[in-house]
Every structure is written in C-alpha cells, then in structure tokens.
Amino acid sequence: MTSTDHDTAPADRTAAGTAPAPAAPARRPRRELAAATVGSVVEAYDWTIYGILAPYFAEQLFPGSSPTAKLLAAYLGFALGFLVRPLGSVLIGRLTDTRGRRYGLTLTVSLIAVGSLLLAVVPGYASIGLAAPLLVVAARLVQGLSVGAENPSVAAYVTETAPGRHRYFYSAVSYGGVVLGSALSFIVLSVLLGVFGESGIENGAWRYGFLFGALLGLTALWIRRGAQESAVFTAAAPGADPAPGPDGAPGKPGGTGGTGPAGAKRAKAPSPWPVLRAHLRRLTVVFAITSGATTAFYFVTVDFPSYAEGTGAATKEESSAALLLGMVALLLAMLGGGRVADRFGALPVLRVGFAGLALGTVPLVLAMSSGRVPVQLVPAVLLFLLGLPLAVSNVFAGQLFPPAVRAVAVGLPTAVAISLFGGTFPMLAELLRSAGHNDWVPWWPAITAAAALAASWGVREHPLPGEPHA
C-alpha cells in the first residue's frame, strides 16, 4: 500500500523547526474493512432471522385468537424495531461523530447481540403472559437503536479508511456483510428444519437461531475492538489529540485524556443541525435511494416465500432454497458493481440497478406466477439488480456529507426510509394477502425503485476515487 492510499494522520505531520511528532501506526485497510464488514454480517443476520422465524415463534410468544392474528402481532414487533431506527441513527450516530468511529462500531454490535440473547431466552406467553411479547418488543427496540446507527457508522468508517482507488469496491465488500448475514439466516433456518423439522422449530428450536446471533455479536465485538480509529475523523474532530492511545491506535477524540496538543480542554463539538439543514437535497436523495433499495430487499428476502406460496408457484421451502442462489447473485453483482464504479463512477451503476427493478419486477413476478419463469430465476435476477445500487451505497452516501456530521447525515434519512418502507413491508404484504390481493404486492417495490431512479438526478456525481472530496 502506498502512502497516498490514506489521508496522513496528524501525528505524522511536522512543522518546520519542530521535533517530529510520534509516528502513528501503519494503516491496515484490510483489517479495518474486516471490522466494518463483520458487524454488517451480525446486523443483517439478527435482523433477518426475526422475520423468517416469526411464523415459527409467533404461536409461543404472542397472544391472539388465530394463527394469523399471532403472526401479524409478531410482524408488528418487526415493524416496531424499525420505528426507533431513526432515533438510534441520531443518538448513536452523534456519538460516532463525536467520540469516534470505533466507539460507534463497538457500541452498535454490542447492543444488537444483547437483543438477540434476550430473544433466545424469553419465556413463552403461556408462562409469563403479556410480559413475553413486551420483552420481545423491548429486544427489538434495543436492536432497532443499534441497527439505526450500524450502517451509517460503517459508511463513515469505510469512506474514511478505504484506499482512494478502491473506495467503491470496499463499499461493496462492507455492504456485502449484509448479504452474508442475510444468507446465513436462511442457512441457519435450513439447518434447523433439517435437524428439528417444522414442528420442532415451532416447539422451541427457533431459540437456537437467536442464540447463534448473540454468539456472532460477541465475535464481531472482539474484532472491532482491535480496529484502529479513522485518521480522517481524528484530524477533523474538534480539539482532537492525534497522539496514539495506549493500545497503539490514535487517541479517541472526546474520550479520556480530553486535551489537545497544548493541554487545553477539548472543544465541544458543534451542533450538526445547521449543517444538515444546508444539505436537505442530499438528505432527500439518500432517503429516496434507501426507500427503493429496502423495499426491494425485504420483498425478495423476507416476503418472497409467502408470495410464491400464495400464487401456487412454489412452497416456502422451495422458495427459501431459491433465495440462497439469489444471495450469490446479489454478492456477485455488488463486487462487480464496486469495481465498475471505481472506474466509471457510482451513479451509472446505481441507475442501471434501479431502472431494472422499476421495469422488471412486476413482469418477472407475473411470469413466475403463470408458470412461464422458474421460481429459482426470480430472486436471482431481482437481487442481482439490487446489488448494483447496494454496491456503491455506503461510500456514495458517505461522500455526500462532511466528516463532522457524516454518521448522523447518512443514518437519519436511511433509518427513516427503512422504517417507513422496510419495517412495514412484511405486515403490508400479509394484509394484502389476507384481503385477497397477493398480486398487488410486487407493485410497491417497483414504484419505490422508480422513485429512487428519479431522485438520483438530484445530486451530481462524486469526485472520482483519488480526487479530493468532502
């Protein structure tokens, strides 16, 4: 790695006539990328496993007079977790912008692991009554706070630590953790079905899925604690002390030893709101792009098995198996899209993906329903198209905003969009099916993809990798 791959840490800079400052440790972009990616795996696994296990644990944990009512209650818990994501993006995102990227990354993965552990051990409704669904909701709220800040914290960290010529490829790899986590949730479900059967999962084996998520979280926490702080953050933080901390990493701005080089107290970080108000157009673009991506993602990864079963095209087990092929297509599209974006820019890659989703979702799904297209092809095509905008999204959004507000600015519109369009989608789809309108479901992801495509013209292309950027 050449010295131009990363911004030079302030500790490396010397003024004329002064003694050199202590040298900062060499940057390790691959280790930093691993720290970013592993948390995305945990986030996606813990978030997705709830949605796909809901049909199995709803009977034990939720009250209701019918299986449908209990399932709707479980999906309501799914949606409630999304509602607090904007709050998490502001509260934890603000800590990420003031106390450090590493601080935010370790906090988010700790919280989501605690939520999974609570879901694994919560007693059933028959044992503790209404306390059972209340504990489930509490766990989802904790996870919602965490996930609301996880991806924007990763976006800020990767934007600031990735080598200049490979920013979008690193963006794709870090977001690829979401794909791996989602795929892992379906693999775990397949293993549970193979070992315990459907009745065994309904009788309590679903708890192993959440326990596995808690163990993943502990592993990610260990990896992230060994990651270095972003040198860009260290240089930009008010009153930042660039000297290495006790573990060899740069000192944490806003943390212990809160003094600058002259021994003065660290300046209080300014409010992010004036900066955010100055970037309303960019916030709106991030909101629209996230809305289109999250609706398509939850349609394919969470609702598709129920949709395919409702049309008679496949059983839930067959469509769940088809999703594994789709996840491979998604990951390949992201890695390829990142490489292409590093050469030609992010917006062409993003627009091709959303155009394909807007124009192709409904015809492809209708062809599957009529038997003209095999069920295995649908998730593969849709997730391949979705992989193109997802490949660039972390760095694309991160480069729109200055470092001082980067985590909050990326997190707030992202979390609001996911709450409104992703968190409610499984419940909306279930309501449409129960009303006899299963064929209406794919229209919503197609419409939101079209809106995302239109919004992409609201910003100009970022500077190409290697050029200066805010």
Secondary structure by P-SEA (a helix, b strand, c coil): ccccccccccccccccccccccccccccaaaaaaaaaaaaaaaaaaaaaaaaacccccccccccccaaaaaaaaaaaaaaaaaaaaaaaaaaaaaaacccaaaaaaaaaaaaaaaaaaaacccccccccaaaaaaaaaaaaaaaaaaacaaaaaaaaaacccccccaaaaaaaaaaaaaaaaaaaaaaaaaaaaaccaaaaaaccaaaaaaaaaaaaaaaaaaaaaccccaaaaaacccccccccccccccccccccccccccccccccccaaaaaaaaaaaaaaaaaaaaaaaaaaaaccccaaaaaaaaccccaaaaaaaaaaaaaaaaaaaaaaaaaaaccccaaaaaaaaaaaaccaaaaaaaaaaccccaaaaaaaaaaaaaaaaacaaaaaaaccccccaaaaacaaaaaaaaacccaaaaaaaaaaaaccccccaaaaaaaaaaaaaaccccccccccccccc
